Amino acid sequence: MTPWARVYALVAATLLLAAGGKAAFLELDRAFPPDLGKAAATSPVVRAAEGEILRVFATPDEKIRLGAAPGEVDPLFLKLLIAVEDKRFRRHGGVDTLAVLRASWQALRQRRIVSGASTLTMQVARLLEPRPRRLRSKVIEAFRAWQLERRFTKDEILGLYLTLAPYGGRIEGIRAASLAWFGKPPARLSPQEAALLVALPQAPERLRPDRFPQAADAARAAVLRRGFERGLLAGRPPETALPSRMRPWPLLAPHLARRVAGEADIVTTLDAPLQRRVAALARRAAEALHPRAAAAVLVVERGSRAVRAYVGNADFLSSRRQGQVDMVRARRSPGSTLKPLIYGLAFDLGVAHPETLVLDAPTGFGSYRPRNFDGVFHGELSLRQALQLSLNIPAVKLMQRVGPAVFVSRLAAQDIDLAYAGDGWPGLALALGGGALSLEQLTRLYAALADNGIARPLRLAAATELAAEPGPPLLPVAARAQVADILLGAPRPPAALGRAGIAFKTGTSYGFRDAWAIGFDARHVVGVWLGRPDGTPLPDASGSRTAAPLLFQVFDLLPVAPLAPMAPEAAPAGLAKLNARAAEVAEPAPEIVFPPAGARLRLSDLPSALTLQASGGKRPLTWLVDGRPVATDSLGRRGLWSPRGAGFAQVVVIDAVGRRDAVRLRLTEERPDGLPRGRLLPR
């Protein structure tokens, strides 16, 4: 488009708008409304609880676009912008007629373009819908400017410019530009900084201060000169150096930010200074362990379940450490970290007490013959000592007493899905890490142990409310207190001997693939994992040697809130020693009475909740259908199950000492003719 054509286009558009063809313009306005989608597509920003930016994500068109309302921008910037770009901005209706006539007269006299006539509103129209510089484009921009003026106030139009103006590279919008070039919000700009940001959108690539400092300095000086001439500056501000590079965008808690990011800005529960220090500790621990090792850490407030620090991987940008993998959510073998919950369940069911004596000696459980981590057996000792030493044989004996299915159902009732291999039945190996949980799930379980017994979901976003209590606790108060008291006395790493009042448990998975440490005091729960994301064994990785020191280093960053130990008490009569097997219970084993094995039931003939019945067994009974718990009646004997659809189902009942019975049945939509409603169908 030639200079003459641009002048004529502006003149034509101005005359058309001023000629009074209002009805035609209104029809065009209704038929072709402006597309404001680009202005709405700003970069999602994830912030810490106090407002610090954790991460900024690109828009769908790969821009970093952050806008701001005029009230959020330094007033001098706005005055300089209007003085330089559109001095009659507050008075015209989208197209500045006087500016068009002036530009036309200057062009006619000097046979070249001397000054432009695009208003800020017309620039917004061009930024919303970029077009080639042609006569048709100028006419459309003038029309779009008239449309914008009809729809928005002047401050709203100014806000659109502050969102869309380009500032070099992928940067758009005054807030993004101020952060990228000066590392601060646009409300606190110096005169030199404000002048540079006024000049940059005129030629965002040719005026970049990191690439063309002389051109950028001249453009900045021209803006300051205009401000001085208009009386906007009391004097010429002192010379300051231009920024030599764009600042990198924050990458704090990148795994959490990626997890919660959406189309809108998110304020998380994170404490940014704490996050920074915890991430540094995790990075040092991973580097000290192995060149390909990773570390993950969670810090959670006990009562609110708010996550204050979230390190998904020690080095997000490291391919060697598989830094993109969020090890907070990855499911791994939990090692010995579930032992406290097994002990708590035994205390709750009344089959053991912290001072109950147990024999730690070579023991076979059918074909399963576990041994202790160090290969040493300790003879007879209390369960308190056995848990503090993390001995394997006592833990398996307790799991045998309480029943793996009962244990799994307790976790499932808290929405904790413990994955395990095998033929569908949980086995005794769960006591020693024969399953899979994530660091997040383990931290939820220990938060339940530390607080009210409910494994509530962790809170990541500040606007998320604490989840309601879903039902009965994982463990009652007395059992939780007993377990916490035992964990208070667990052997500490040498460097942590001075920090008392923290209950904690370590764990090491089979083959040294995962090192765990989970602990809590009166205010916080901390979970730590170290290992290789690809599951390769690390002989130096163990819970006590590598994870526990990191755990206590993290606690050293937190306010001191020690747990108080309980007064010692003796085991009650009958629990002086752990009984050998569940078969010693006097009651007969449970047996499912309804539905019978192999039954076929028609869905339309069933009530909304089918009653599951069993005889025998020590109450309370636990009912599972396809591995998930169902509700029981107040007597703890009958189950209440609402089938979801046709197909096969497996019904299991487990009594309080772990004995079980199971039946398999089929639910169908069809019923053979001639059979009465509500009756069992033949196999």
N, C-alpha and C positions, 0 to 999 in steps of 0.2 A: 504494500500500500504506500503510495507516494505521499510526501508531506502535504501537497495540495489536497489530495483525496481525504486525508485525515481532517484537515480544516473544514472542507466542505461537508464531511460527515457530521461533524459537531454542529455546524451551522444548520444543516438540514434537520437534525434531531431536535435542536433547540426550537427552531421555528415550528416544527410539527407539534411539540408539546405546548408551545405558547399560542398556537393558532386556535385553540378552543375545540379541537376534535375530541371532547371529553367522552362522549358516548362510545365512540369507536375504541378509545383506549380502555374504557371499562370492559367492553366486550373482549378485547384482547387480553386484558388482565385476568378475566375469569377463565378464558380458554388456555392461557399459557402462564400459569403462576410460576414464580421463581423457584428454582430448586435449591433448597437450603440444606440438603443432606451433608454437604462437605463441612459446613460449619458445625453440624451436630456430631460429626465423626471425629471427636477429639481423642487423644491418647489416654487409655485407662491408666490411672495412677494408683499405686498401692502405697499406703503410708503406715508408719508406726503409730502407736496410740497417741503420742504427743504431737503428731503432724509431720515428722520428718519423712521425706520421700524414701521408700525402700527400693522401688523400681518403677520405671515408666515403660509402657509397651507402645509399640508402633501402631498406627491406624491401619485399616485395611489397604490403604494406598501407600503404605510404608513410610509415612511421615511421623515425626514427633511433633504433634500439634497440641499446644496447651494455650488456651485462651484466658482472658481476664476481663472482667467488667471495668469500666473507666474508674470506678471508685477504688479498685485494687492496684492502680498504677500511679506512679509518681506524678503529681500535678504538672510539674515542669515539662515532663515528656509530652503530656497531652497538649500543652500550650505550644510547644515547639512543633509538634506534629501538625496542628491546625495552621500555624503560621507559615509553615513551609509547604504544605500540601493543599490546603483548602481554607483560605482565611475567611471566606464567607460561608463556611460549613453550616453554621447555626441559622443562616438566613435563606438559603436557596432550597428549592424543592427537589433536588437530585441532580439537576444540570444547572451550572452557574452561567446564566445568560451573559452577564458582564464579562466573565472570563473568556467565553467563546468569542464575543465580539472583539475583545482586546487581542486575543490570539489571532483572529482573522485579520484584523487591521495591521498587526505587526508582520504577519506573513506576507500580506499584500505589499507593504512598504519595503521590506527587506528581501523579499523573494526567497525566504527560508523560514522554517519553524523557529521562532524565538522563545516561546513559552507554551506550555501545554494548558489544557482546559479541563482535564479529567478531575472531577471532584472525588472526595473520599468515598462518596456513595457509589460513583461509577467504578472506582477501583475495587470496591467490595463486590460489585456485580461481575467484574472481570475475574476476580479471585474465585468467586463461586462457580463461574462457568467460563473457564479459559477458552479463548478463540484466537485464530490467526488475526493479525492486525490488518483488517480490511474495512472498507466502507460499511459493509453490512454489519460487521461486528460492532463498530462504533454506534450505529443506530440502535442495535439491540441493547448495548450497554446503557445508552441513554434511557431507553424504555424500561430496562430492568431497574435503573436507578429511581425512576419515577415510581415503579411498583414497590420498591423497598421503602421509599419515603411514605407511601400510603400505609404500609403495614407496621412500621417500627418508629419508635422515637429516635431522636438524634443520638442519645446515649446508647441505645440498642444497636444502631448502625455502627457507631464507634466501637462497640463491643465486638461486632462481626469483623471489623478491620483488625482489631487487636487479637483476634483468634486466627485469622487467615493470612496475615501479612508474612511474606517469606523473608528469612534471615540467613540464608546460606545453608547448603547441604540439605539435610532432611528437616531442618528446623523451621517451624511455622508457629506464629503467635508470639506475642510479647512475653508471656511467662516463660515459654520454652527458650526464647532467645536470651532473656535475662539470666536464666539458670545456666544455659550453655556457655555464654560468653563471660559472665561475671560471677556465677555461682551464688546468686542471691535473687530473691523475688523482685518483681518490677516496682514494688512500692518504695524501694530504698535506693533509687538510682542517683548517682552524682550527675551534675550538669554534663560532664564529658561523656559519661555512659549513656545518658538520655539522648544526647545529640547523635552518637553513633547509631543507636537503635532507630532513630528517626530516619537517618540517611540510608541504612542498609537495604530496606525494601525497594529503594529506587533501582538498584542493580545488585541483587543479593549475592551473585557469584563474583562480579567484577569488583565489588567493594569489600570482600571478605578480609578482615584485618590479619588473619593468619596467612593469607596468600598474597594479598596486594596491600601491604601496610601504607604505602604512600598514597594510593588512591583513597583508601579508607580514611586516612588522616585528613586529606583535603576535603572530603565530603563531610566529615565531622566538623571541620573548621567552618565550612559554609553554613551549616545549620546553626552553629553558635553565633556566627556573624549576623544571621537573620534574627536570632533571638535577641541579640544586643540592640540591633536597629529598632526592633519592635518594643523595646523596653521590658523584655521578659527577664533579662539578666541585669543585675545591678552593676556588674563589671565583667571583664573577660575572665573566665575561670582559669586557674593555673593548668599548665600542660600536664597531662598524665599519659602514661604509656598505654598503647593499644594492647588488647589481649592477643597473645601470640598463638593461642590454640583454643579450641573448644574443650570445655571440661567434660570428662567422661560422666555418663549418667550413672546414678547410684545402682549398685548391685548387691544390696544388703538383704539377706534372707530370700534369695532368688527362688528357692523351691516353694516356699510358702507363698510368695508373690504370684508365681505361676499357678499355684493351686487355687487361689481365691480370686484372681483377676477375672473381670467380666467386661461388660461394656461401660460400666460406670466406675467412678473412683471408689476405692475401698479403704477404710481405716481399720487396721488390724489391732490386735491386743498386744503387739510386740512392744517391748522396751528397747528402743534403738541402741542406746549406749550399752545395755547388757548384751544385746544380740551381737554387737561388734566384738565385745570382749570374749563371749562364749565361742564365737566363730574362730577367733584367733587361737584359743586354747585347743579347739578341735583340730585346727590345721596343724598345730605343732605336734599334737598326739599322733595324727596320721603320718606325718613326715618322719617322726621318730620310729614308727612301727615298720613301715615298708614303703618303697617308692610307688607301689600300686594300692596301698591301703587307703581306706576311707573312714570317716568318723561321722556319726550323727548324734545330735544332742537335742533333748526337749527339756524346757524348764516351764513348769505349770504351777499356777497358784492353786493351792488345795481347795479352798472354798468355792471360788468362782470358776475354776477349771479354765481360766484364761491362760493362753500360751504366751509366755513372756520372752522366750527365746526358742528359735526353731532353726536348727542347722541340719539340713537334709543330706548334705555331703560337704566335706571339709573344703573342697576346691571345685566350685561350680564350673570353671573353665578348663579343668584338667581332663584330657581324654585318657591319660594313663590311669587316673583314679576313677574314671567313669563318673565324672562330676555331675553330669546331668541326671543321674539316677537318684531319686529321693529315697534315701535309706530310712527315713522316718516311717515310710509307708510300705517298704518292702517286707515281705513275710519271710522270716528266717526261723531256724530252730532256736527255741528260747533257752536251751541248756537247762540250768538248775533254777532259773528265775521263777518257775511256777511252784517250786517246793513250798514256799510260805503259804500259798493258797491251799495246797493239799493238807498241810498241817492244820490250818485254820478250819477246814472242813471237818477234819477228824475231831478237833476240839468241839465244834458245833454239834456234831452227831453224837457226842458223848462216848466215843470209843477210845479217846486218849486225852492226856493232859500234858502241859509242858514238862512236868516232872515225872511223867511215866517213863519207866525204864524200858529200853529196847536193846536187843542183842545185835550188834554190828559184826556179823561174821559171814563167811561165804554161804550164800543161800540160793537155792534153785526155785524158780517159779515156773514149773513145767519145764519147757525147753529154754526159758529165758533165765540167764544167769548173769545178772549185772555185777559190777565190781566198782569200788570207789575210784575216784579220779586219780589218786596217787597210788592205788594198788594196795594200800594199808588198811587193815581192819582194826577196830578199836575196842572190840568186846562190848561189855554191857555199859551203857551210859544213858543219860536222860535224853528225852526228845529235844529239850532245849539245846543241849550240847550238840546233838546230832544235826539240828538245823543250822546252828552257828558254824559248825564245821562243814556243812553242806554234804553230809554223807549220803551215799546213794542207796545202800541196802535199807536203812530205816525209811527213807522216802518211798521206796517201792512197797515196803510192807504196809505203810499207811495207805498208799494208793490201792492196794489190794483190799484193805479193810473198808474204805469208803466207796470203792468201785469207780473205775474209769468213766463209765457212762454217767454216773451221778456227778462226777467232777465236770465232765464236758457239758452236761445239762445246766449246771450252775453258771458256767461261763456263757452258755447260749442264752440263758434268761437275762443276761446283762448285755445282749447283742454283741458278744465276743465270739466270733466263729473260729474255733481252734481247728485248723486243718490237720488231718492225720492220714497216714497211708494205711493200707491193709484191706481187709475184706468188708469194711464198713463199720466194724466194731472198734471202739477205742480200746487200746491195750495198756498194760502196765508201763510200757516204755514212755508214755506221756510224762511220767514223773521225772524223767531225765532228759527231756527235750525232744521226745519223739513226736513232734508235731510242728506247726508253723504259726507264728504270730509276728506282728510288726511291732516296732518300737512304740508306735502310737497306741496300739492295743495294750501292750504291757504297761505303759505309763497310765492309761486309763484304769487298769486293774489295780495298780499300786495307789492311784489317787482314791479309788474306792476303799482300799485297805486303810489309807491314811485318814479318810474323812468320814463319810456317812454310809459306806458300804455300797454305794451306787456307782457303777462304772459309766458315768455320764460322758457324752461326747465332749471332746475338748473344744473350747471356744477359740476360734481363729480371728473372727471379725468382731470389732467392738460393738456393732449393732446386733449381734446374735445374742439372744437371751439364753440363760442357763437352762438346759433341758430339764423338763419335769422328771420327777422320780418315777420310773416305769413300773415299779413293783417292789417285791421284797428285796432286801439287800443281798449282796454276794455272801456276806458273813455277818452274823449279829455282832453287837457291840463287844461282848465279852471275848469272843474269838478274835476279833480284830485287835483288841487291846493286848491279848496274849501273844499274838504273832508279832506285833510291833515291839513289844518288850523284849522278845527273843532277838529280833533283828538289831535292837539297840546294842546288844553285846557281841555282834559279829566282829571277828578280827579285822582291824583296820590296816590300810597301808601305812608304812612307817611315817610318811610325810603328813598323815592325817590324824596322828595320835592326839593332837591338841584340840581337835574339833569334836566335841561330844554332842550327844543329843540328836544324832542322825541315825535312823533305822535304814538299813540297806541290805541288798542281796546281790551277789554276783552270779554270773553264769558263763559257761563255756560250752559251745556246741560240739558235737562229735567231730573229731578231726581238726579241731582248732580253727573252725571256719568263722565263728562268731564269738566275740567277747562282749559281755553285757555287765552293766551295773545299774541298778534302779534303787533310788533311795528317797526318803522324805523326812522332813522335820515338821514343826508345827505350822509352817506357812507355805512351803513349796514341795513339789515332787520333781525329781530330776531323773531323766532316763538317758543312758549312754549306750551306744553300740559302736564297736570297732571291728573291722575285718576288710575283706575284699568283696566288692559288689558282685563279682563273677563267681564267688563261692570257693575260690582256690584256698586251700588251707594255709594258715600262717602259724608256724610252730611257736612263735613268740606271743601270739595273741591269746590271752586268757582273761577271764573276768577280774581275777584278783590282781594280776600283774599290770594290765594295761587299761582296763575300763575303770576300775575302782579309783586309781589315782586321778583320772580325769574327772570322775564324779565329784570327788572332794575338792578339786580345784574350782569346779563350777559352784559348789556350795560356798566356797570362800568369797565369791562375788556377791552373794546374797546376804540379806540381813540375818543376823543370828537369831534363831527361834528354836531352841532345843526342846526335844521331847523329854518328859520326865519319866524315869523308870518306875515300874510297879513294885509294890511291896511283895517280897517272896512269899509263896504259899506252897504247901505240900499237896501232892496228888491225893484226890479223894479215895475213899475205900473202894476197892474193885478196879482201880486204874493204876495200881502200883507198877504193874508190868503190862506190856502190850500183849493182848491175847493173840494167839498164833494165826487163827484163820476165822473168817466170817462164818464158817460152818458150825461154830460152837454156839451160835444163837439158837435159842430154844424154839422159836416160832418156825413153822414150815416155810419153805421158800415160796415166793409169790407165783401165782399161776393165773394167766389171763382167762377169764370166764367168758367175756364178751368184748369184741367179736371173736368167734372161734376161728381157728386156723383154716385158711383156704376159703373163707366166706366170700360170697359175691353180694354186694349191696347196690340197690338202685338208688341213685342220688335223689330223685324226686320223692322217694318214699321215706327219706330220712328227716329227722327234725333238724333245726338250725344248728344245734349242738348235740353231737352223738355222745352218749355216756359210755365210757370205757370202764369195765369192771374186772376186778381181780380178787382172788381169795388168797389168804396167807400173806406172808411177808411182814417185816417189821416196818411200821409206819414212821414217817410219812413216805408214801410211794411217789416215785417220779415217773411220769408218763412221757414217752417220746414217740412222735410219729415222723418217720423218715428223718430221724436224727435231731428233730427240733422239739423242745419241750412244749407241752400243752397245759392248760389250767387244770387244777385239781379242786375237789370240793373241800369244804371246811374241815372234814375229818381226815383229809390227807389220804384217802383210799381210792376214790373214783376220779377218772380223768374226763375232761370235757373237750371234745374235738369237733371243729367245724371243717369238714372236707372242702377242698377248693375246686375239685373237678374230678373227672373220670381218670382211671388209671390204677396202677398197683400202689399199695401203701404197706409199710412195715410198722407195726405197733409194738412198742417195747415198754415194759414196766420194770423198774428197779426199786428195790426196797432200801431202807436206811442203811443197811450194811453191805450193799452192793450186789445182792443176788438179783437175778433177772429172769424174765420170760419174754418170749417174742412170738408174734403171729404175723402172717402175711395174708393180705386180703385184696380183693379187687372191687373197685367202684365202677359202676357202669351206668350209662344213660338208658339202656334198653331193659325191658322186662318181658320174659316169655308170656304169651297169652295164657290165661287160665289160672295164673298164680295170684293169690290174694295179695293186696298191698301191704307193705311193711314187713313181709316175711323174707327170711334168708333164701337166696336162690341156690339151687343145687350146683355142685361143682361140675 
